[in-house]
Amino acid sequence: MEIAPRISVDKEVKFGKPVITGTRVPIDLVLGKLASGMSYEEVMAEYEITREDILAVLSYAAKTLSEEEIRAVG
């Protein structure tokens, strides 16, 4: 099931974690690789994904974080 452009979930693929549609590449993996300093080109080559896939991952992460509520306790 597509939950965002180019982002899907399927309980049979990576235990239902969000992945790039048509792949088994989890979006948290892509985010982690970018955060560790890999370039778009390196991630694209290593996981056989496109620049548009990476941009979809970043867009999904930004949207998800913008909807998150943090409640301070204490």
C-alpha positions as CSV (number, residue, x, y, z in Angstrom):
1,M,0.0,0.0,0.0
2,E,1.4,3.4,-1.0
3,I,1.3,5.8,2.0
4,A,3.0,8.7,0.2
5,P,4.4,9.2,-3.3
6,R,7.1,6.5,-3.8
7,I,6.7,5.2,-0.2
8,S,5.0,2.0,0.5
9,V,4.3,-0.4,3.3
10,D,3.6,-4.2,3.1
11,K,3.6,-6.5,6.0
12,E,5.4,-9.0,3.8
13,V,8.3,-6.6,3.0
14,K,10.6,-5.6,5.8
15,F,8.0,-6.4,8.5
16,G,5.8,-3.6,7.3
17,K,8.4,-0.8,7.6
18,P,8.1,2.0,5.0
19,V,10.2,1.3,2.0
20,I,10.8,2.9,-1.4
21,T,8.0,1.6,-3.6
22,G,9.1,-1.3,-5.8
23,T,12.2,-2.0,-3.6
24,R,13.1,-3.5,-0.2
25,V,15.0,-0.4,0.7
26,P,13.7,1.0,4.0
27,I,13.4,4.8,4.2
28,D,15.1,4.9,7.6
29,L,18.2,3.2,6.0
30,V,18.3,5.9,3.3
31,L,17.9,8.7,6.0
32,G,20.7,7.1,8.1
33,K,23.1,6.9,5.2
34,L,22.5,10.5,4.2
35,A,22.8,11.6,7.9
36,S,26.2,9.8,8.1
37,G,27.5,11.8,5.2
38,M,26.9,9.7,2.1
39,S,26.1,11.7,-1.0
40,Y,22.9,11.2,-3.0
41,E,25.1,9.6,-5.7
42,E,26.6,7.1,-3.3
43,V,23.2,6.1,-1.9
44,M,21.8,5.9,-5.4
45,A,24.6,3.6,-6.5
46,E,24.6,1.4,-3.4
47,Y,20.9,0.8,-3.3
48,E,19.9,1.2,-6.9
49,I,17.4,4.0,-6.3
50,T,16.9,7.3,-8.0
51,R,17.3,10.9,-6.9
52,E,13.5,11.1,-7.0
53,D,13.3,8.2,-4.5
54,I,15.7,10.0,-2.2
55,L,13.7,13.2,-2.4
56,A,10.5,11.3,-1.7
57,V,12.2,9.8,1.4
58,L,13.2,13.3,2.6
59,S,9.7,14.7,1.9
60,Y,8.0,11.8,3.8
61,A,10.4,12.3,6.8
62,A,9.8,16.0,6.9
63,K,6.0,15.6,6.7
64,T,6.0,12.9,9.4
65,L,8.1,15.0,11.7
66,S,6.0,18.1,11.1
67,E,3.0,16.2,12.4
68,E,4.7,14.8,15.5
69,E,3.7,16.2,18.9
70,I,6.3,16.3,21.7
71,R,4.9,16.7,25.2
72,A,7.4,17.7,27.9
73,V,6.9,15.7,31.1
74,G,8.2,17.0,34.4
